[in-house]
């Protein structure tokens, strides 16, 4: 079954860090670019970070650049999003996607609050 499963969400204090994982099954991420998106309450879904199939190219939204890091482990078939210096504006459901193919995970909630 082709699917993406995110994990790692939870409650984080402002200024804290959190790491998200996205494990793929049914296909190899080695052959695909992958992305992380997020959707905050009452807002449009937005692209957070993207990584090329080779992992050599990464891109970030301006509001997370310098704080978030996207990476991939092809052997584990997993994409990661390391988030540092979190603030309440980062509160959202985070989704992993196989870029441009319409395959999305179910999402994982990240809440930044004291």
Secondary structure, 3 states (H helix, E strand, C coil): CCEEEEECCEEECCCCCEEEEEEEECCCHHHCCEEEEEECCCCCCEEEEEECCCCCCEEECCCCCCCEEEEEECCCCEEEEEECCCCHHHCEEEEEEECCCCEECCCEEEEECC
